[in-house]
Amino acid sequence: MPDSMAARIAKLQTLTTAQLREEWRRVMGEEPRSYHRTWLWKRLAWAIQAKQYGGLSALAQQRLEELLPMAEAWMPLGKRAFPATQTPSPATDRRLAPGSVITRNYKKKTLIVTVRDDGAFEFDGKIYSSLTVIATAVTGSHWGGNHFFFGPKSKRRPA
């Protein structure tokens, strides 16, 4: 990258959000949709370099065209589109086999949670998707389910 391009990119990082938005209008010829400073300077840096050196290669453009129909099919699903990358719930973790019973004393009451075969949790006659949801329902404030039922990681026994 020539020094002039490197200097131009470095200068972008020093601009305020208002200045970046003005630069966006100048470079892109349209109104920016964002007020996020980092987002603006990164996209501007790419656009300036693409105009100077060329954008995506023809091969990359072709690959994007091939992938577009697949992307449109899974985009509305969000994280559910990538089931292999999701972290397993505590119920599917080897430590909590279906049928396991988890107990915790909380405010002079014993909470009893059963791990179901489908990976959900049963508590007080209702089905919950996670221990976190149960902990939040019981306490009225957000708690991590594992932390609430098993204590902090530093105090847990090894699996």
C-alpha positions as a Markdown table, in Angstrom:
| # | Residue | x | y | z |
|---|---|---|---|---|
| 1 | Met | 0.0 | 0.0 | 0.0 |
| 2 | Pro | 1.5 | 3.3 | -1.0 |
| 3 | Asp | 2.3 | 5.8 | 1.8 |
| 4 | Ser | -0.4 | 8.2 | 0.5 |
| 5 | Met | -3.1 | 5.5 | 0.9 |
| 6 | Ala | -1.8 | 4.5 | 4.3 |
| 7 | Ala | -1.8 | 8.2 | 5.4 |
| 8 | Arg | -5.4 | 8.6 | 4.0 |
| 9 | Ile | -6.6 | 5.6 | 6.0 |
| 10 | Ala | -4.8 | 6.7 | 9.1 |
| 11 | Lys | -6.4 | 10.1 | 8.8 |
| 12 | Leu | -9.9 | 8.5 | 8.6 |
| 13 | Gln | -9.3 | 7.1 | 12.1 |
| 14 | Thr | -8.8 | 10.5 | 13.5 |
| 15 | Leu | -12.0 | 12.0 | 12.1 |
| 16 | Thr | -15.1 | 12.6 | 14.2 |
| 17 | Thr | -18.4 | 10.9 | 13.4 |
| 18 | Ala | -19.7 | 14.0 | 11.7 |
| 19 | Gln | -16.6 | 14.3 | 9.6 |
| 20 | Leu | -16.7 | 10.6 | 8.7 |
| 21 | Arg | -20.4 | 11.1 | 7.6 |
| 22 | Glu | -19.4 | 14.0 | 5.5 |
| 23 | Glu | -16.5 | 12.0 | 3.9 |
| 24 | Trp | -19.0 | 9.2 | 3.3 |
| 25 | Arg | -21.2 | 11.6 | 1.3 |
| 26 | Arg | -18.2 | 12.7 | -0.7 |
| 27 | Val | -16.8 | 9.3 | -1.4 |
| 28 | Met | -19.9 | 7.2 | -1.7 |
| 29 | Gly | -22.3 | 9.8 | -3.1 |
| 30 | Glu | -25.1 | 8.9 | -0.7 |
| 31 | Glu | -26.3 | 9.6 | 2.8 |
| 32 | Pro | -24.7 | 7.3 | 5.4 |
| 33 | Arg | -27.1 | 5.0 | 7.3 |
| 34 | Ser | -24.9 | 4.8 | 10.4 |
| 35 | Tyr | -23.7 | 7.0 | 13.1 |
| 36 | His | -21.3 | 4.3 | 14.4 |
| 37 | Arg | -17.8 | 5.8 | 14.0 |
| 38 | Thr | -15.8 | 2.6 | 13.7 |
| 39 | Trp | -18.3 | 1.1 | 11.2 |
| 40 | Leu | -18.0 | 4.3 | 9.1 |
| 41 | Trp | -14.2 | 4.5 | 9.0 |
| 42 | Lys | -13.8 | 0.8 | 8.2 |
| 43 | Arg | -16.3 | 0.9 | 5.3 |
| 44 | Leu | -14.8 | 4.1 | 4.0 |
| 45 | Ala | -11.3 | 2.7 | 4.2 |
| 46 | Trp | -12.4 | -0.3 | 2.1 |
| 47 | Ala | -14.3 | 1.8 | -0.4 |
| 48 | Ile | -11.4 | 4.2 | -0.9 |
| 49 | Gln | -9.0 | 1.3 | -1.5 |
| 50 | Ala | -11.5 | -0.5 | -3.8 |
| 51 | Lys | -11.8 | 2.7 | -5.9 |
| 52 | Gln | -8.0 | 3.1 | -6.0 |
| 53 | Tyr | -7.0 | -0.6 | -6.6 |
| 54 | Gly | -10.2 | -2.2 | -7.8 |
| 55 | Gly | -12.9 | -4.0 | -5.7 |
| 56 | Leu | -13.5 | -7.7 | -5.5 |
| 57 | Ser | -12.1 | -9.9 | -8.2 |
| 58 | Ala | -14.3 | -11.4 | -10.9 |
| 59 | Leu | -14.0 | -14.8 | -9.2 |
| 60 | Ala | -15.0 | -13.4 | -5.8 |
| 61 | Gln | -18.0 | -11.6 | -7.4 |
| 62 | Gln | -19.0 | -14.9 | -9.1 |
| 63 | Arg | -18.8 | -16.8 | -5.9 |
| 64 | Leu | -21.0 | -14.2 | -4.1 |
| 65 | Glu | -23.6 | -14.6 | -6.8 |
| 66 | Glu | -23.5 | -18.4 | -6.3 |
| 67 | Leu | -23.9 | -18.1 | -2.5 |
| 68 | Leu | -26.6 | -15.4 | -2.5 |
| 69 | Pro | -29.6 | -17.8 | -2.9 |
| 70 | Met | -28.3 | -19.9 | 0.0 |
| 71 | Ala | -27.7 | -16.8 | 2.2 |
| 72 | Glu | -31.2 | -15.5 | 1.6 |
| 73 | Ala | -32.6 | -18.8 | 2.7 |
| 74 | Trp | -30.8 | -18.9 | 6.1 |
| 75 | Met | -30.5 | -15.2 | 7.0 |
| 76 | Pro | -34.0 | -14.9 | 8.5 |
| 77 | Leu | -33.2 | -17.7 | 10.9 |
| 78 | Gly | -30.3 | -15.9 | 12.6 |
| 79 | Lys | -28.3 | -18.2 | 14.9 |
| 80 | Arg | -30.7 | -21.1 | 14.3 |
| 81 | Ala | -29.2 | -21.2 | 10.8 |
| 82 | Phe | -26.0 | -22.6 | 12.2 |
| 83 | Pro | -26.9 | -25.4 | 14.6 |
| 84 | Ala | -23.5 | -27.0 | 14.5 |
| 85 | Thr | -21.9 | -23.8 | 15.9 |
| 86 | Gln | -24.3 | -23.4 | 18.8 |
| 87 | Thr | -22.9 | -24.2 | 22.2 |
| 88 | Pro | -24.8 | -27.1 | 23.7 |
| 89 | Ser | -27.2 | -26.4 | 26.5 |
| 90 | Pro | -26.3 | -27.7 | 30.0 |
| 91 | Ala | -28.8 | -30.4 | 29.5 |
| 92 | Thr | -27.0 | -31.8 | 26.4 |
| 93 | Asp | -23.7 | -31.4 | 28.2 |
| 94 | Arg | -22.4 | -34.8 | 29.4 |
| 95 | Arg | -22.6 | -33.6 | 33.0 |
| 96 | Leu | -26.4 | -33.4 | 33.0 |
| 97 | Ala | -27.9 | -36.5 | 31.7 |
| 98 | Pro | -31.7 | -36.7 | 31.1 |
| 99 | Gly | -33.4 | -37.6 | 34.3 |
| 100 | Ser | -30.9 | -35.7 | 36.5 |
| 101 | Val | -32.3 | -33.8 | 39.4 |
| 102 | Ile | -30.8 | -30.4 | 40.3 |
| 103 | Thr | -31.6 | -29.0 | 43.7 |
| 104 | Arg | -30.8 | -25.6 | 45.2 |
| 105 | Asn | -31.8 | -23.9 | 48.4 |
| 106 | Tyr | -32.9 | -20.3 | 47.8 |
| 107 | Lys | -34.6 | -18.1 | 50.3 |
| 108 | Lys | -35.6 | -21.0 | 52.6 |
| 109 | Lys | -37.1 | -22.9 | 49.7 |
| 110 | Thr | -35.7 | -26.0 | 48.0 |
| 111 | Leu | -35.8 | -25.6 | 44.2 |
| 112 | Ile | -36.0 | -28.9 | 42.3 |
| 113 | Val | -35.2 | -29.0 | 38.6 |
| 114 | Thr | -35.4 | -32.1 | 36.5 |
| 115 | Val | -33.5 | -32.5 | 33.2 |
| 116 | Arg | -35.8 | -33.8 | 30.5 |
| 117 | Asp | -35.1 | -36.2 | 27.7 |
| 118 | Asp | -35.5 | -33.4 | 25.1 |
| 119 | Gly | -32.9 | -31.2 | 26.8 |
| 120 | Ala | -35.4 | -28.9 | 28.4 |
| 121 | Phe | -35.8 | -28.4 | 32.2 |
| 122 | Glu | -38.9 | -29.0 | 34.3 |
| 123 | Phe | -39.4 | -26.8 | 37.4 |
| 124 | Asp | -42.5 | -26.2 | 39.4 |
| 125 | Gly | -44.7 | -28.0 | 36.9 |
| 126 | Lys | -43.5 | -25.9 | 33.9 |
| 127 | Ile | -41.0 | -26.6 | 31.1 |
| 128 | Tyr | -38.1 | -24.2 | 30.6 |
| 129 | Ser | -35.5 | -24.0 | 27.8 |
| 130 | Ser | -32.6 | -23.3 | 30.1 |
| 131 | Leu | -31.4 | -23.0 | 33.7 |
| 132 | Thr | -30.9 | -19.3 | 33.1 |
| 133 | Val | -34.6 | -18.8 | 32.4 |
| 134 | Ile | -35.4 | -20.7 | 35.6 |
| 135 | Ala | -32.9 | -18.7 | 37.7 |
| 136 | Thr | -34.3 | -15.4 | 36.3 |
| 137 | Ala | -37.9 | -16.4 | 37.0 |
| 138 | Val | -37.0 | -17.5 | 40.6 |
| 139 | Thr | -34.9 | -14.4 | 41.5 |
| 140 | Gly | -36.6 | -11.7 | 39.4 |
| 141 | Ser | -33.2 | -10.6 | 38.0 |
| 142 | His | -30.8 | -12.0 | 35.5 |
| 143 | Trp | -28.6 | -14.9 | 36.6 |
| 144 | Gly | -26.5 | -17.3 | 34.6 |
| 145 | Gly | -28.2 | -20.7 | 35.2 |
| 146 | Asn | -25.0 | -22.6 | 35.9 |
| 147 | His | -23.7 | -20.0 | 38.3 |
| 148 | Phe | -27.1 | -19.9 | 40.1 |
| 149 | Phe | -27.5 | -23.6 | 40.4 |
| 150 | Phe | -23.9 | -24.8 | 40.7 |
| 151 | Gly | -22.0 | -21.8 | 42.0 |
| 152 | Pro | -19.1 | -19.9 | 40.4 |
| 153 | Lys | -16.7 | -21.9 | 38.2 |
| 154 | Ser | -14.0 | -21.4 | 40.7 |
| 155 | Lys | -16.0 | -23.2 | 43.4 |
| 156 | Arg | -17.3 | -26.1 | 41.2 |
| 157 | Arg | -16.0 | -29.6 | 41.5 |
| 158 | Pro | -14.3 | -30.9 | 38.4 |
| 159 | Ala | -16.6 | -32.8 | 36.0 |
